[in-house]
Amino acid sequence: MQIGIAENLDMRKYLSNNFDCNKVVDFYDEIPIWSSPFGIKLLDYIDYKINITALDIGCGTGFPLIELAMRLGENSIIYGIDPWKEAIGKVKNKIDYYQLANVQIIEGVAESIPLDNESVDLIVSNNGINNVNSVDKVFYECSRVIKEGGQFIFTFNTDRTMIEFYTEYEKILSELKLHNEIHLLNKHIHKKRPPVDEIINKVEKYGFIVNEMVEDQFNYKFTDGSAMLNHYFICLAFMESWVKLLPRNKVGLVFDLIEKNLNELSEKQGVFKLTIPFVLINSIKK
């Protein structure tokens, strides 16, 4: 007997969705400009399987968590973990709006994942490893919760990120004889963006086999240094850490000089460009 559409709506929710273009704008930002290049690469290298349990470390406001949940389908379960309370509130609204029954959100840190041993088939992290307090503890936890043969795949921007800015920053510090601040700057870069070889060694230390490492990059372009320094994401994600490296009485001077130099550089080149190199690590648990 042929089943009509009206009788089969419970099996085909997509035929009766109530998504509204006027309302969807509240949720239509799954691909913020910073994380999208990393996330698109990540989504392309996932080994998609049905009926699996997945974990997104550092799920933030929901990208690529929401997209991955939709691609894996309703028979899979995906957990997202993040300590950012406000972001969790937003991602939960998205989950409700998109009627996703296969997503569960954990408010917490990846150094202590509240999941059972060998309970996860897939772990992803889209530039989230950069922001944890202890990479070693996170990799240990990933090794603990993932099953043998499970895929652990993550992206991160490298220590050459925004080299155009950091070169000018260090140049100004050197001219002002702020040598200790140069040391602090390099220490900061190493902590936030360790060398790729160091990350690979840690992944292997905790029982993973790295099958491939994929390098890529994208650019942030601005009319000049002033536009870059005033960009909301630069202010949100980077400015505080840059300022903290300096003595309070030197902050204004240092950034006046940086802005001046960057604007002069922009005038010569016609644009100011920040290079964002990144790496994808694709591994499996032994």
C-alpha positions as CSV (number, residue, x, y, z in Angstrom):
1,M,0.0,0.0,0.0
2,Q,1.3,3.4,-0.9
3,I,1.7,5.7,2.1
4,G,0.6,9.3,1.4
5,I,2.7,12.3,2.4
6,A,0.2,13.4,5.0
7,E,0.3,9.9,6.7
8,N,4.1,9.9,6.7
9,L,5.0,13.3,8.0
10,D,6.4,11.9,11.2
11,M,9.0,10.2,9.1
12,R,9.6,13.2,6.9
13,K,9.9,16.2,9.1
14,Y,11.5,18.2,6.3
15,L,8.1,18.2,4.5
16,S,6.5,20.0,7.3
17,N,9.2,22.4,8.7
18,N,8.1,25.8,9.9
19,F,11.4,27.6,9.4
20,D,10.7,31.3,8.9
21,C,13.1,33.6,7.1
22,N,12.2,36.4,9.5
23,K,13.1,34.3,12.6
24,V,16.0,32.3,11.2
25,V,18.2,35.3,11.3
26,D,18.6,34.8,15.1
27,F,20.3,31.5,14.4
28,Y,21.8,32.0,10.9
29,D,25.4,32.4,12.0
30,E,26.8,28.9,12.2
31,I,29.7,29.9,10.1
32,P,31.4,32.9,11.6
33,I,34.1,34.3,9.4
34,W,37.0,33.3,11.7
35,S,36.1,29.7,12.2
36,S,34.6,28.9,8.8
37,P,37.9,28.1,6.9
38,F,39.0,25.7,9.7
39,G,35.5,24.2,10.0
40,I,35.0,23.6,6.3
41,K,38.3,21.8,6.1
42,L,37.4,19.7,9.1
43,L,34.0,18.7,7.8
44,D,35.6,17.6,4.6
45,Y,37.9,15.1,6.3
46,I,35.5,13.5,8.7
47,D,34.9,9.8,8.1
48,Y,31.1,9.9,8.1
49,K,29.3,6.8,9.5
50,I,25.8,6.0,10.7
51,N,24.8,5.2,14.3
52,I,27.9,6.7,16.0
53,T,28.6,8.8,19.0
54,A,30.6,12.0,18.4
55,L,32.1,14.8,20.5
56,D,32.9,18.4,19.6
57,I,35.5,20.0,21.8
58,G,35.0,23.7,22.2
59,C,31.6,23.8,20.4
60,G,31.1,27.5,21.1
61,T,28.0,28.9,19.6
62,G,27.5,25.8,17.5
63,F,29.8,25.5,14.5
64,P,30.6,22.9,13.3
65,L,28.5,21.1,16.0
66,I,25.1,21.9,14.4
67,E,26.2,21.1,10.9
68,L,27.9,17.9,12.0
69,A,24.7,16.8,13.8
70,M,22.7,17.3,10.7
71,R,25.2,15.5,8.5
72,L,25.5,12.5,10.8
73,G,21.7,12.1,11.0
74,E,19.2,11.3,13.7
75,N,20.6,7.8,14.5
76,S,23.8,9.3,15.8
77,I,24.5,11.3,19.0
78,I,26.8,14.2,19.2
79,Y,27.9,15.9,22.3
80,G,29.3,19.4,22.4
81,I,31.4,20.6,25.3
82,D,32.4,24.2,26.2
83,P,32.8,26.3,29.4
84,W,31.3,29.4,27.8
85,K,27.9,29.7,29.4
86,E,26.5,32.4,27.1
87,A,27.5,30.5,24.0
88,I,25.9,27.4,25.4
89,G,22.6,29.3,25.8
90,K,22.8,30.3,22.2
91,V,23.6,26.9,20.8
92,K,20.7,25.4,22.8
93,N,18.4,27.8,21.2
94,K,19.6,26.7,17.8
95,I,19.2,23.0,18.7
96,D,15.6,23.7,19.7
97,Y,14.9,25.8,16.6
98,Y,16.3,23.2,14.2
99,Q,14.5,20.4,16.1
100,L,17.7,18.4,16.6
101,A,17.1,15.5,19.0
102,N,20.6,14.0,18.5
103,V,22.7,16.8,20.2
104,Q,23.5,17.1,23.9
105,I,25.4,20.0,25.3
106,I,27.9,19.8,28.2
107,E,28.9,22.9,30.1
108,G,32.4,22.1,31.1
109,V,36.1,21.9,30.2
110,A,37.7,19.3,27.9
111,E,40.3,18.6,30.6
112,S,37.5,16.7,32.4
113,I,35.0,15.1,30.0
114,P,32.0,13.6,31.8
115,L,31.7,10.6,29.4
116,D,32.5,6.9,29.9
117,N,35.6,5.2,28.8
118,E,35.6,4.1,25.2
119,S,32.1,5.6,24.6
120,V,32.8,7.8,21.6
121,D,33.5,6.9,17.9
122,L,34.5,10.4,16.7
123,I,36.1,13.5,18.3
124,V,36.3,16.8,16.5
125,S,37.6,20.2,17.5
126,N,37.5,23.2,15.3
127,N,40.4,25.4,16.5
128,G,39.3,24.6,20.1
129,I,42.6,23.0,21.2
130,N,44.3,26.4,21.1
131,N,42.1,27.6,23.9
132,V,42.4,24.9,26.5
133,N,44.4,25.3,29.7
134,S,46.2,21.9,29.3
135,V,46.7,20.3,26.0
136,D,48.1,17.2,27.7
137,K,45.0,16.7,29.9
138,V,42.7,17.2,26.9
139,F,44.5,14.6,24.8
140,Y,44.5,12.2,27.7
141,E,40.7,12.7,28.1
142,C,40.2,12.2,24.3
143,S,42.3,9.0,24.5
144,R,40.2,7.8,27.4
145,V,36.7,8.4,26.0
146,I,37.3,7.3,22.4
147,K,37.0,3.8,21.1
148,E,39.8,1.8,19.5
149,G,39.8,2.8,15.8
150,G,37.9,6.0,16.5
151,Q,38.7,9.1,14.6
152,F,40.2,12.2,16.3
153,I,40.3,15.1,13.9
154,F,41.0,18.7,14.8
155,T,42.2,22.0,13.3
156,F,44.4,24.8,14.8
157,N,46.1,27.9,13.6
158,T,49.9,27.8,13.8
159,D,52.6,29.9,15.4
160,R,53.0,31.9,12.1
161,T,49.4,33.3,12.6
162,M,49.2,37.0,12.0
163,I,53.0,37.2,11.5
164,E,52.6,40.6,9.8
165,F,51.3,42.1,13.0
166,Y,53.6,40.3,15.4
167,T,56.7,41.3,13.3
168,E,55.8,45.0,13.8
169,Y,54.9,44.4,17.5
170,E,58.3,42.9,18.2
171,K,60.0,45.6,16.2
172,I,58.5,48.3,18.3
173,L,59.3,46.5,21.5
174,S,62.9,46.2,20.4
175,E,63.2,49.9,19.5
176,L,61.8,50.8,22.9
177,K,64.3,48.3,24.6
178,L,61.4,46.4,26.1
179,H,63.4,43.1,25.9
180,N,61.4,41.3,28.7
181,E,58.2,42.1,26.8
182,I,59.7,40.5,23.7
183,H,60.3,37.3,25.8
184,L,56.7,37.5,27.1
185,L,55.4,37.9,23.5
186,N,57.2,34.8,22.3
187,K,56.1,32.9,25.3
188,H,52.5,33.9,24.7
189,I,52.6,32.8,21.1
190,H,54.1,29.4,22.0
191,K,51.5,28.8,24.7
192,K,48.5,29.7,22.4
193,R,50.0,28.2,19.2
194,P,52.6,25.5,19.9
195,P,54.7,24.3,17.0
196,V,52.9,21.7,14.8
197,D,55.6,19.0,15.6
198,E,54.9,19.5,19.3
199,I,51.2,18.9,18.9
200,I,51.7,15.8,16.8
201,N,54.1,14.4,19.4
202,K,51.5,14.9,22.1
203,V,48.7,13.3,20.0
204,E,50.9,10.2,19.4
205,K,52.0,10.2,23.1
206,Y,48.3,9.6,24.1
207,G,47.8,6.6,21.8
208,F,46.7,8.1,18.4
209,I,48.2,7.4,15.0
210,V,48.4,10.5,12.8
211,N,47.2,9.4,9.4
212,E,47.6,12.8,7.7
213,M,48.4,16.4,8.4
214,V,46.9,19.0,6.0
215,E,48.2,22.5,5.8
216,D,46.2,25.5,4.6
217,Q,45.8,29.2,5.1
218,F,43.5,32.1,4.6
219,N,43.9,35.9,4.8
220,Y,42.3,38.7,6.7
221,K,42.6,41.8,4.5
222,F,42.0,45.4,5.8
223,T,42.3,48.9,4.3
224,D,44.9,49.7,6.9
225,G,46.2,49.0,10.4
226,S,43.6,51.2,12.0
227,A,40.8,49.1,10.5
228,M,42.5,45.9,11.7
229,L,43.0,47.1,15.2
230,N,39.4,48.3,15.5
231,H,37.9,45.1,14.0
232,Y,35.5,43.6,16.5
233,F,37.0,40.1,16.4
234,I,40.6,41.4,16.9
235,C,39.3,43.4,19.9
236,L,37.4,40.4,21.2
237,A,39.9,37.6,20.7
238,F,43.4,39.2,20.7
239,M,43.6,42.7,22.0
240,E,43.4,42.0,25.7
241,S,46.2,39.5,25.6
242,W,48.4,41.9,23.5
243,V,47.8,44.7,26.0
244,K,48.6,42.5,29.0
245,L,52.1,41.9,27.8
246,L,53.0,45.6,28.3
247,P,53.6,47.8,31.3
248,R,50.5,49.9,31.8
249,N,52.4,53.2,31.1
250,K,53.7,51.9,27.8
251,V,50.4,50.6,26.2
252,G,49.4,53.9,24.5
253,L,52.9,54.6,23.2
254,V,53.4,51.0,21.9
255,F,50.1,50.8,20.1
256,D,50.4,54.3,18.7
257,L,53.6,53.3,17.1
258,I,52.2,49.9,15.9
259,E,49.2,51.6,14.3
260,K,51.5,54.2,12.6
261,N,53.8,51.5,11.2
262,L,50.9,49.3,10.0
263,N,49.2,52.2,8.3
264,E,52.5,53.2,6.5
265,L,52.9,49.6,5.5
266,S,49.3,49.5,4.2
267,E,49.8,52.6,2.2
268,K,52.9,51.1,0.5
269,Q,51.2,47.8,-0.2
270,G,47.7,49.1,-1.0
271,V,46.2,46.8,1.7
272,F,47.0,45.4,5.1
273,K,46.9,41.6,5.2
274,L,47.0,39.2,8.1
275,T,48.0,35.6,7.1
276,I,46.3,32.8,9.0
277,P,48.1,29.5,8.4
278,F,46.4,26.4,9.9
279,V,46.7,22.7,10.1
280,L,44.3,19.8,10.2
281,I,45.4,16.7,12.1
282,N,43.6,13.5,11.2
283,S,44.3,10.6,13.6
284,I,42.8,7.3,14.8
285,K,43.0,5.7,18.2
286,K,45.3,2.6,18.4
